[in-house]
Amino acid sequence: MADILIRHGIVVTVDPERRVIEDGAVAITGNTIVAVGPTAEVEAAHGAERVIDARYKVVMPGFVDAHAHAGHGLIKTIGGGDSKVWFNACSQIYPVGTTPGFWEAEARLSALERLKSGTTTGLSLMGGGDSEMRVDDPRYADLHCEANRAVGIRSVLAMGPCRPPFPHDFNEIVDGVTTPKTVSFERLYEVCEDVLDRWHGVGDRQINICLLAPVQRRGEHDEVIEEAFAQSAKMLELARRKGVVFTQDGHREGSIKLAHEQFGMLGPDVLLSHCIDLLPEEIELLAEHGGSVVHNPSAVMSILGRCPVPELIDAGVTVAIGSDGTAPDRSYDMFRHMFQAMHYHRRHMRDPQVLPVGKALEMVTIDAAKAVGMADIVGSLEVGKRADVVLVDMRKPHLYPLHMPVYRIANFAVAADVDTVLVDGRVLMEGRKVAHLDEDAILDAAQAEIDAALARTGTEGLMIEPATMWRGSHY
């Protein structure tokens, strides 16, 4: 007897055979998928305490968002179209203007958005901007992890130091009292290891920790580059000693080659974000030594340069799609990012055959699961894997007539079409209702925390829509 039977759906498995089962079913016992197949066969073999009718719905694996940023959920749109202002705002707000409550409210808001968008696993760096990581105290990561536990989705939290030189300045703000402090690299390293030891694998792999270090490029960070390489080597050594993924955010032409030369970065346990304008030899290095790439097609960096996704795929490199978080101008809607990726590279290559819809779907499911080191339990609907399942309501004008479901999902669906979400066999959302959460309280807390942070740092003006957004071709 199974616990849950999802029946009469269009099951897009993304399994090794890439089966699409027109009248399909998924049986779940505990947190595990125990059967996937035609409804008649699965129903005959598995009775269930609870039956979910998936008629007119696509049943698919939950999305895996392979790159985003904690904090960004509360500063979306800041800077009003000026990416430099937004980038600098991270430095103005994250290290010196945020309370523990800011990070808790942001984590709850972002996890809720991901859940309602069909993302069941999400990787987030503990900060953003120019490596403004809030890892000076473990409480910020603790609250992030606890918030994701409460919402119920899987989280991969990336912990790592700020960019040198050190020490770095932070403000500790508790109960309205601000205490300035300076923090060494050694303290940040200590916090990262502590959080990893306490949180990695919690909840039977609901919460996971990976480690990171800032990207370095010659000509940009020369005064601290040797110090940075030494610190990166320490973070990579810790990641490999603990058996977790090592990630970096913001690679571009030459930086992968440089990092591998300086501290032996590449390997199958490495996840590199953005990777724009790569040298041909860097693609060869990735293919030879291992390492996954996460492409963020909606990000500012993908405007400044191109991640050579088709070339990487053809070379045998695993490429995932990430949201890059929700600031300054994005969302956690992975349908949107799939569509953006396909058209971005088709336009560049002037070839509508580039990035088929099935490959795009793989890049937000099984390929992304490989990239974050979790393909053994998520990323596809297979017997023995965890029951992270999404039901997409296809009974809508923009998704009809109901043919070619993978094409419909990749080209036409949006986050609001997600009807039901299960993680670890637990129904977290049904009929777009999240019964175990007070959504209004989450929204109100998010509003209160960002308003307070803006007032605290004197950056309220960065949330005013600029007059330059009207009439002209440029801001």
Steps between C-alpha positions, in 0.01 A plus 500: 500500500647833390438823686423711192397409147510772235304367204370588153766765442736563210816380672820660371756285680838638377621147583786338301252400226336845512158336517190714458197297613173638367274340765757451769524456874754540779473302825671629814576330830645723768741734327580265213361429154408131482342483153482704180305379199164479326214566739341158446821318592597714797147508639471121476823450694469781753196596695541823692363680802481821300429539130577819306317533169746650250263512206591795273827540688864435417674306777871576500805521725535815705731764361855530631619862499879467496599859581345787696575737786362531851408861569396578144135424568472823700698732271337416167477805267734709719690756295225542242676350201855613586684172550802672657280667761332167575838326527628763741179483701593147604814645662301779663233272644611139553804535731402805703125556469336164560367330810462126556131559431583634153662172400221293651227702328683486168553125523132438572390727216738345248420145605129574467549648153706200396240260636215673316709498181565124510861518620558228756879539534681833493862601544560842656821683587493660845513850354590665170631804321879504503524197730317673786443179695323515836707227661647701787267323742327162463161636604429636150552161336312331784195716437524441125506124551222505759281705265546251216424217742176672593393559140601145411708529184857375467776756543865496402660791685838617369728631775825681437710807577482853369763626261832606659658715638414421859377581757146578379258734672157383612225634722325272745150639548290340773197656674578836342857508630776524238842360588776549239756223468792402282532139391797300374509237229570244772172587673303470175665164431411385851135601455479322163638177644270522802189550285606217269554260790165580662274534197624289209260212444249611764145374444619200300669733248240774504768749604840482335810717518761571235803727515613790285775753439502823295607491135832675427617658174834651409474875453204535738619369836877499461573660837335213689510220247764284667321529834175412325646192332633374834158547659326334205732202535402471867129506415546243223701275734225523762232419242688194377582384852132525596374357169286796393469705182733797447349790306606837363288785371593720205752321280587658167770492236821358645395469864434123494841431347665730755324341798588149389863598450522669838319257731388197300136598503342275238341166573159330494415661836523857365212724387587822319248777440453734201817398309465763229734539202705194589821423316487185283765343724278559805225291341762231440618523862145458629443200275832343600504558876129521581293780637147616431389840373186684602371740235287789621336623179296776665794647694687825438816300428322330211450844349868587544616175340383155389539170675582260212231252598465305173878470471530378860224242452659376178829460691327281759485755782195496728319834473215603728276805490480729801282796591787702655250606766235768471706821495506730328244397239429128505278241665520138612285397203712225341257472208601856412870421526465189282330706230756778532790255464360343184437829323820664625722241333282455191523874436876503553554209260220606265375143516155399632620140539733589790405381852202269446219519753591164651857611567370822657279296732795275588699811593252588776446143619746212461798704377454753780470216751834365375654845528405543866600144588151359559416302185486181705181618669340779292472629144284227347202280579651156557441214741722546803536876466342749736144604430566859393213535256329794330158502333449766233141592416470479121129581484565860399464694174872566458578128540227363272452303277663231709767348276879467532515558877875563524471773237205649687692499829818656360339756270170603652471411870570750779547469874134575569405181314653286776207350688645243742847445648633209703842486666615179665150360451338783695236709323616858556268671256172385348271711283763774551417505873785459748307391807792475744615860453355843575583665168382844611730489801794409275423790265453747785827399667685540170359850451584605855858371487597663171337830597700499824825409321453779244433753776796374701740544207349814347425320174124558480553707186625194314146362509347801322415436136720729288353752258742367238299178468251682274521606132870450422684197365739497800476570872 
